[in-house]
Amino acid sequence: MKKRLILTTMTALILAATVLMSGCAGTSTGTVAVINEAVAQETSTAPITQADIIAAQIAWGEGLVAISTAYASGGDYATIAQNVLDTLYGYVDGAVLFKPTLASEVPFRFTEVCAASYFIGGMIGEDVGFALKPWVHVRFADDGVFIFNGQTALWMGSVFLTDGNGDITRVEKSKGYYRDANGGIRLQLHHSSVPFGN
């Protein structure tokens, strides 16, 4: 007999969220409550650690720089961006609560295609391709706080993005992670904003 699953706080939030069945941010009359299937499986039971989150943060920063570098050199930046979304975000299992920094007309990107539009441009008019800017370095600051709850974890803190001119942009991020059925760490929540007044 299977063990009864205990829903974590973050999973309960996903269950309560209404997610657009098609499109990006809730213009359809049909909505659906989504729970990431990987969270509801018992394949991998190892709790998420701080080392897991730091590794995921490094991978995210390296992915952003790789997209930018490929774009600047005429490389296949779109495939790299797709790989970042496929491996670091939880879209493969369901909706992701993604609020990009520079999105206002369509502020929430619950589907992978809408997230891709933000990173490299595409289906949404306001998107110019955040990841196509000349980023050369990403640093997650040590001002963040980690909260762990078994196979899910939350992090909030500052991220510093450096461009090719040496200019640094500070963004404030909240990220929620879960361990997928294969043991990988994926983003289920990604909220990003610039400091108030900027």
C-alpha positions in Angstrom: 0.0 0.0 0.0 1.4 3.4 -1.0 2.2 5.9 1.7 -0.2 8.8 1.8 1.5 11.8 0.5 1.8 14.9 2.7 1.4 18.0 0.6 4.0 20.7 1.5 3.1 24.3 1.9 4.5 25.1 -1.5 2.6 22.3 -3.2 -0.6 23.5 -1.6 0.0 26.9 -3.1 0.3 25.3 -6.5 -3.0 23.4 -5.9 -4.7 26.7 -5.0 -3.4 28.6 -7.9 -5.5 29.0 -11.0 -3.5 28.5 -14.2 -4.4 29.4 -17.7 -5.2 26.4 -19.9 -3.7 28.1 -22.9 -1.7 31.3 -23.3 0.3 33.0 -20.6 -1.5 35.0 -18.0 -5.2 34.3 -17.5 -7.2 35.6 -20.4 -9.1 32.3 -20.9 -12.4 31.5 -19.2 -11.1 28.0 -18.4 -8.7 27.5 -15.5 -7.2 24.5 -13.9 -5.5 23.8 -10.6 -2.1 22.3 -11.2 0.1 20.2 -9.0 3.5 19.3 -10.3 3.4 15.5 -10.8 7.0 15.1 -9.7 6.2 16.5 -6.3 3.5 13.9 -5.9 5.8 11.0 -6.7 7.9 9.1 -4.2 10.7 8.1 -6.6 13.3 10.3 -5.0 13.0 11.1 -1.3 16.3 12.8 -0.5 15.6 16.2 1.1 16.9 19.3 -0.8 20.1 20.8 0.8 21.7 24.2 0.6 24.4 22.7 -1.7 21.6 21.6 -4.1 20.2 25.1 -4.2 23.6 26.8 -4.7 24.4 24.3 -7.5 21.0 25.2 -9.1 21.8 28.9 -8.8 25.2 28.5 -10.4 23.6 26.5 -13.3 21.0 29.2 -13.8 23.6 32.0 -14.0 25.8 29.9 -16.3 22.7 29.3 -18.5 21.9 33.0 -18.8 25.5 33.8 -19.8 25.6 30.9 -22.3 22.4 32.2 -24.0 23.8 35.7 -24.2 27.2 34.6 -25.4 25.7 32.4 -28.1 23.5 35.3 -29.3 26.4 37.7 -29.5 28.5 35.2 -31.5 25.7 34.2 -33.9 25.3 30.8 -32.2 22.2 28.7 -31.6 21.0 30.6 -28.6 17.5 29.4 -28.9 18.5 25.8 -28.4 20.5 26.8 -25.3 17.6 28.7 -23.9 15.3 25.8 -24.5 17.7 23.5 -22.6 17.8 25.9 -19.7 14.0 25.9 -19.5 13.8 22.1 -19.9 16.4 21.3 -17.3 16.2 24.0 -14.6 12.5 24.9 -14.6 9.5 22.6 -13.8 7.5 23.2 -16.9 7.9 19.5 -17.8 5.8 18.6 -14.8 3.2 21.4 -14.9 2.9 25.1 -14.3 5.7 27.3 -13.0 5.0 30.5 -11.1 7.3 32.8 -13.0 7.1 36.6 -12.7 9.9 38.1 -14.8 11.7 41.3 -13.9 10.8 43.3 -17.0 7.3 42.0 -17.8 4.3 44.2 -17.4 1.8 43.6 -20.2 1.9 39.9 -19.5 3.4 39.8 -16.0 3.1 36.1 -15.3 4.6 33.3 -17.4 3.0 30.0 -16.3 3.9 28.1 -19.5 7.3 27.3 -21.0 6.5 29.0 -24.3 5.7 32.2 -22.5 8.9 31.9 -20.4 10.9 31.4 -23.6 9.4 34.5 -25.1 10.6 36.5 -22.2 14.2 35.1 -22.4 14.7 35.3 -26.1 11.7 37.2 -27.6 8.9 35.7 -29.5 5.2 35.5 -29.1 4.6 38.5 -26.7 5.1 42.0 -28.0 6.8 43.5 -25.0 9.5 40.8 -24.9 12.9 41.9 -26.4 14.9 39.0 -25.0 16.2 39.5 -21.5 18.8 36.7 -22.0 20.0 38.3 -25.2 21.5 41.3 -23.3 25.3 41.1 -23.1 25.5 39.3 -19.8 28.9 38.0 -18.9 28.6 37.2 -15.2 25.9 36.3 -12.6 26.4 36.4 -8.9 23.9 35.3 -6.2 24.6 37.4 -3.2 25.0 36.0 0.4 22.2 38.2 1.7 19.6 35.5 0.9 17.6 33.2 3.2 17.0 29.5 2.6 13.9 27.7 3.9 13.9 23.9 3.5 10.9 21.5 3.7 11.9 18.1 2.6 11.8 17.8 -1.1 11.0 21.5 -1.6 12.9 24.7 -0.7 12.6 28.4 -0.9 15.2 31.1 -1.4 15.0 34.9 -1.4 17.9 37.3 -2.0 19.8 39.5 -4.4 21.3 38.6 -7.8 23.9 40.8 -9.5 24.1 40.6 -13.3 27.2 42.1 -15.0 27.2 43.1 -18.7 30.0 43.4 -21.2 30.6 47.0 -20.3 31.1 46.1 -16.6 27.8 47.6 -15.6 26.0 45.8 -12.8 22.3 45.3 -12.4 20.9 44.2 -9.1 17.6 42.2 -9.0 15.7 40.8 -6.1 14.5 37.3 -6.5 12.3 34.7 -4.8 12.8 31.2 -6.0 11.0 27.9 -5.0 12.6 24.6 -5.8 11.4 21.0 -5.8 13.2 17.7 -6.4 11.8 15.9 -9.5 11.2 12.2 -10.0 14.8 11.7 -11.3 16.4 13.5 -8.3 17.0 16.8 -10.1 16.3 20.2 -8.7 13.8 22.4 -10.6 12.3 25.8 -10.2 8.6 25.8 -9.4 8.5 29.5 -8.4 10.7 32.4 -9.8 9.7 36.0 -8.9 12.1 38.8 -10.0 12.0 42.5 -9.5 14.3 45.5 -9.4 14.8 47.5 -6.2 12.0 49.9 -5.4 12.5 53.3 -7.0 14.7 52.0 -9.8 
